[in-house]
Amino acid sequence: MKPIFQSLVSAEIVLREKLTQAHKKFYSRLRDEQGDVPGWVLVVLMTTGLVTAIWTIAAPRLTSILKNSLDAMNGIR
């Protein structure tokens, strides 16, 4: 029974050391990450441009749909 216990303990120690090394390596890489700020700025600007363009085209039609719906609701009373 003792050899099995000793092998389990030694396996746990090896696994714990490997996990500690992986943890340190992961956090050192995470600290070194600078990010891609210009890329995110470009994505935000392009999304804003698309939303503005679509809203400009769709606004008159959406306004008329809302007005017609509200007028229809007033007619129900």
N, C-alpha and C positions, 0 to 999 in steps of 0.2 A: 504494500500500500504506500510506503514511503517514496519509492521511486516515481510513482505516478504523481504524487503531490509535489515533489521537487520539480518534475518536468513541467507541471502546470504553473508553478511559481516562476520558473525561469522563462516560460513562454509569456507570462504576464509582464515580466520585467522588460523583455525584448519588445513586446507590443507597446508598452507604455513609453519606452524610449523612442520608438519610431513615431508614435503619435505626437510626442513632444517636439521632435524634429520637424514633422510636417506642419505642426501648429506654428512654430517659429518661422518656418520658410514662408507659409501663407501670409502671416502678418507682416513680414518684412517686404514681401511683394506688394501687399496692400498699401503699406506706408509709402512705397516708392511710386505708386500710381499717380500720375498727374491729371489724368482725365483728358477728354477731348472737348474742351470748351468751345472752340470755333465751330466744331461740328454741330453741337447742340444749339448754338446761336443760329446757325444756318437752318436747322430743322424748325426752330421756333419762328423765324422770320418767314420761311416758306409756308408754314401752316397758317400763319396770320394773313399772308397774302392770299392764299387760296380761300380762306373763310371770308375775307373781305370781298373778293371777286364774286364768289357764289352768292353772298348776301346782297351785293349790289344788283345782281341779275334777278334774284328771286324776290327781293323786297316788295316790288309793286304787286306781284301776284299773291304773295302771302298776305299783304295788306287787304287786297280785295277779298280773299277767301275769309279772313277774319271778319271783315265788315259785313259780308253776306251772311255769315253764320250768326253774328250778333243781331242783325236785322231780322233774320228768321226766328231767333229766340224771342225777340220783342213782339213778333206777330202771333206767337203762341198764347200770350197772356190775353 
